Amino acid sequence: MNKFEKVVYNTVKKFPFLKSFVRDVYQGIMVMVSPPKSKKVTDNNVIEREGFFFGFHDKIPWSYDNSKLLAHRIKNVNSINSEGEIEIGYFHEDLETFEPLGVTSSWNWQQGSMLQWVNSEEIIFNVWDGKGNGARIIDLTGKVIRNLNYPVSVVSNCGQFALSFSFNRLGVGMPGYGYEHVDRGEDVSIQEPEDSGIYLYDYKGDTFKMLFSVKTIANYKREESMDGAYHFLTHTQFSPDSKRFLFLHRWQEGSSKRVNTRLLTSDLEGKDLYLLNSNGMVSHLTWFGGNKILAYASTKKYGDAYTIFTDKSEDVAILNPDEFNSDGHPQFCNNNGLIVSDTYPNRSRMQQLFLLDVAEQEKKVLGSFFSPLKYKETYRCDLHPRWDRLGNMICFDSVHTGVRSICVMKLKGE
């Protein structure tokens, strides 16, 4: 964002509907007046598979041996609603052949069905079983290994644990992130429920247990703005060693339904809670370097910035605000120590993909990709970049071809 855009953004960001209106009008005018010369700008080779996508930026879609790439296949590429069934499966190493393994109606455009690897031979994704949203573990032939009574959000690196929260509440708090079907008679109107929270699944014991409720978190170091607000929990991620996890506590404040956010961490017993030093806004984030978290967040000291938090510490630092000054979706690669991230569409509807070296505070732009105006709000297509297991390739979703597509970029020199 330039200085003018930053001023306008800071003025309207507290009013979601006004922010969307101003953005759409501004981008619409700019695209007509000065359309981008190219819809794909990159020096790297990009393989595109139209009609497929993966989903969120917090998961690695490649198998442990890097030979298979998970994806969702869209039945109707022109559909705007995330309704009906989509296929799940994987591409072979050549990225030519797609192996379908099943279908699901528990999905959305931003996060898919939470499709991910459990281990080298099994994958998990969320499903609707006719009564409620749950999860299904299958092998690479599509054979069902287990059906779980709760949907999952993330699987730990060790493969033993998974986390779950209410996607019904998430759909109320963040339209476009819930699922088509609302399940098991859950009363999503309750502002601070005691019977909904974050659950831990133990693969070895095949058991779920609630770690804490929404109400417990709302009452933990409670703030005045939380009174009378609608609370929900989301964006869970395990730490690299699988011993702790982070999550976001969000609440809709007042008639404007402005969403406030806190970043917390916990152990796997739900007892050792820690509230990190954010100030009302935390959007997208990634663990890196063991106990550090990079997030686009607001703090009292620095305002909105790419912020480095240290778990169980008040220490806060930021990346160079002149270089890293807008929200994105970061993911850390342990193999090369780099973070890949992106931007939302700029005034010309171009989304940037870039590498980030935290230690050197250096940015390397990998490419820019056009997003047509119709891809907005819950139907938007964020790049959501994701590393392969070796740090040689990046998978991302894009609509620069005119159709939602899963894309793979091989980095030069790799």
N, C-alpha and C positions, 0 to 999 in steps of 0.2 A: 504494500500500500504506500502511495505517496503521502505527503503531509496533509493535503486537502482531504483525501479519502480517510486518513486516520482521524482527523477532526470530526468528520461526519459520522464515522463509525462509532467513535466514543460518545457522540451525542445521542445516537439512536439505539445503541446496543441494549439498553435496558428495556426497550419496547419491541418485543419480537415481531409483531405484525408490521410495525412501521419500518423496522430494519429490513425486512424482506421486501416490502414495497419499494423503498428507496433503492435498494440494491438492484431489483429487477428492472426498474425504470432506467437507472443509470447504465446498466450493462446493455440493455436493449438499444438505447440511443448510441452508445459507443460502438457496438457491433455493426449498426447500420452506417454510421459515419466513417468508421475506420475498421473494417473487417480484417481479421488476421490474414496475412499473405499465405500461410500454410497451416493446415490443421494438425500437422505433426512436425515438430522441429527437434531433431536429435541426430547425433553422429553415431549412435549405437544401433545395432540391428534389433528390430522389434518384431516378434512373431505375434500375429493377432488371430484370435479364434472367435469369430462373431457368434453371438447368441449364447455365450457362456460368461459366467462371472464367478468369483470366489466369495467375496464378502469383506470382512473386517481386516484391519491391519495388525491385530494382536496375535495372529496365528501363522504358523509356517505351513503352506499348502503342500510342500514337497514331502515325499516319504523319507524315511531315515537313510535310505541308500541313494536318495536324490533321483530315483528313476521314475517316479510317478507324481503327477500333479493333480490334486483334488480340484473339482470344479462343480458348479451347478449349471445345468443346461436349461435354458428358457424355452418353453413350448411356443409362446407367442411373443416375438421380440418387440412388437408394437404395444404390448399391454403396459398400462401405467400402474394398475393396482397389483399389489403383491398377494393375489388370491389364486386359489386353485393349486394344483400340484406342479412341482418342478422335479427334474431328475437330478440325482447326485451320482457322482462317479469319479473317474480319474482319466487323465491323459497319460499315454505311454511316453517313454523318454523322448521319442521323436516329435512329440506334440502334434502328431497327425491323427492318431487313433484314440477315440474316446470310449472308455469302457463303462457303460451305465451299470449301476449297482442297486438302485432303488429310487423311490419317489418320496416326497414329503410335501405337506401343506403347511408346515410350521416354518415359515421363513419370511424374510423381508429383504428389501433391496440393499440395505446398508450392511447387514451382518449375515445374510444368507440364512442357513439353517444351523449355524454354529458348527459346520462341518469341519472335522479335524482328526488328526491321527491320535490313537490311543497308544499304539506300539507299532512295530514294523509290519504286523499282519492284520491289524484291526483299526477301523475308523468308527467315529461316533457322530451322530447328527440328531437334531430334534425332529420329532414327529407328532402328529395328532393321532391318538389311538381310538377316536370315536367318543371318548369321554373327557379327555384332557390332553394337554401338551406334555409329552415326555421325551425320552431320548432312546435311541436304538444303537446298539453296537453290532456291527456286521464284519465279516471277514472280506477278503478281496475277491470272493466269488459272489458276494451278496447274501451269503448265509447269515441268518440272524443268530447272534451269540447271546445277547441279552436285550431285554426291553426294560427300561427304567421308568419309574413313575414320575420323575421330575425332569424338566428340560435342563440341559447343561449350558454353561457359558464358556468354560475354559477347562482344559486338562493340564495337569502339572507336567513338567519336563520329565519327571521320573515315571509317569504313566500310571501311578497308583491312585491319584486323587483327581476329583473334578469339583467344580463349584456350580451352584445353581441359585437363581433368584426368580422372582415372579416376572415373567414376560408380560403378564396381564397388566400389572401395575406400570411396568416400563412403557407399555403402549399408551397408557393414560398420560403419564408424565412426559413422554417424548413420542408424539405421534409419528408413526412410521417405523418404530422399533419393536412394536409388539407383533403378534401373530393374528391371522384371520380368525381363528377360533379362540374363544375365552372359555377356560376350563373349570371343571370340578366345583362349580358353585362358589368360587372365590368372590367375596364382596370387595371389589376394587375401589368402592367409594369411601371406605374407611381411611381416614387421613394418616393414622399411625397404628397400623395393625400389630397385634401381638403374635398372630399365627402366620405371619409372612416375614421372610427375612433371607439370610444367606445360609445355604445348606452345603455341607461337605459330603461328597460321595467317595467311599473307599472301595476301590475296585477289588481288592483282595477279599474283603468281607461282604461285598455286594450290598452295602448299607448306606443310607442317607442319615444325616443328623443335622438339626438346626444349630448353627453356631451362635446366632443372635437374631433378634427380631428387628423389624423396622422401628418399632417403638423404642427398643433399647438404644438403638443408634441415635434416634431423634432426641433422646434424653441424655445422651453422652455429651457433656460440655455444651449444653443447649444454648442456642442464641435466641434473642427476642423475635427475630423475623420468622422463626419456625412455628410460632404459635398460630394455629388456625390454618397452617399450610398443608399441602399434599406432599407426602414424603415417599421416596422410593430409592432403591439401591441398584447400582449398575456398574458396568465397566470393571469387572474383576480380572486380575492378572496374578498368577503365582510368581513369586520371586524365582530367580534362576536356580537356586538350590532346593526349591519346592518346600521350604520350611515356613514361609510366610506368604501373604498375598495382600494386594492392594485392592481397594474398591472406592467407588464414588458414592457419597450420600447426597442426594439432590432433593430439593423441595421447591414447590411452586408458591411464590409469594404474591399475595394480593390479587386484585381483579385483573391485573395485566398478565398474571401467570408467569411472571419473570422467574426463571429457574436459577436458584443459588446452588452452589456445589461446594462440598468439602472432600478432601482426599484423606483417607485413613488406611492404615495397615493393621494386620492382625496375624497372630499365629494360627495354626490349624485347629486349635481348641476354641478359638473365638474369645480368648481371655486377655491376651496381651495386646490390647488395642492401643493404637497411637494415632493422634490427630496431627497431620503435618501442617506446616505454617503457610497455608494458602489463604486467600482473602476473597471468598465469594464466587470465584470462577476457576474451574479446572476443566479442560476439555479432553484432550487426547494425550496419551502418555505411554512410556515404555520403561521397563527396568533396564539398567545397564550397569556394568561394573560391580555386580554383586548386590550392593545395598543402596544403590542410587537410582533415582527415578527422574527421567526427563519428561516434563509436561509443559504444554502450553497452558499457562495459569496466571492468575493475578496474585500478587503479594502486596502487603502494605508498603514494603520498602521499594519495590521496583515497578509496580503496576503490572500490566499485561505483558508477558514475555515468555520465551522459551526458558523455563525455569528448572534448575537442578535442585532436587530435594535429596536429602540423605535420610534413610529410614531411621526412626527413633532418635531424631536429632532436629534441632531448630535451625541448623545450617541451611542457608538458601543462597544460591548464586544464579546468574542468568547468562545466557549466551549474548554475544554482541547484538544489541537491539537495532543497529543500523543494517545488519546483515540478515538477522532472523527476526522479522517483525510482524509475522502473521501466522495464524493458526494452521496446523497441519497434522498429519497422522504418522508419527515416528515409529520405527521398529529397529531395535538393536541387533547386530549380528555379532555373536560371540567369537566367530572364527576370524573376522578381520577387524573387529573393534570399531566398525563404522555404523552410523545410523542412517537409514534411508527415510526420507519424509517427502511431503508434498505440500501444495497450497490449494486453497479453494480457487475457483475461477476468478481471474482478474477482470479489469474493465473490458477487455476484449474476449472474455470467456476462455482464456488459456489457463490451464493448470500446469504448474511446474513440478517436476520430479527432480530431487536433488539428494546428494550425499552430504553427510554432516560429520565432521571430525570434531568431537567435543573437546579433546585435549588441545588441539591446535586452533579451535574455533574457526575452522575453514569450511567453506561451502563449495561444492562442485555440482553445477547444474548438469543433469543428465538429459533433460529434454522438456518440451512443453507440448501440451495436447489440448485440442479444442473440445469444448463441451457445448453442444447446441443448446439454445435457450429453453427448449422444452424439458431438458433434464434439470429440474430444480425441486426444491422442497423434499418431500419424502421419496420422490422419483429420481433424485439427483444421482450422479455417479461420481463419487470421490475416487481418486486413484487408489487410496489404501494400499500403498506399496508393501511388499513382503519379500524377505530374503529367501534364497534357497539355503540348504544346509551348509554349503561350503563358502558362501559369500561371493559367488561368481555370477549369479543371475538374480534378477528381480522380477517378481510377478506383480502385476497391477491390473485394475479394472479401468476401462476407458470407453468413451463414446465418440472418439475423434473420427471413427469410420462412419458414424451416423447410427450405429447399432451398439448396444452394450456388448462389450467384448472382454475376454480375459487375454492379457498380453504378457509376454515374457521378453525381457531385455537382457541380453548377454553383455556384460561389461567389457569394454575394450581391454585387451591385454590378458583376458582370462581364458 
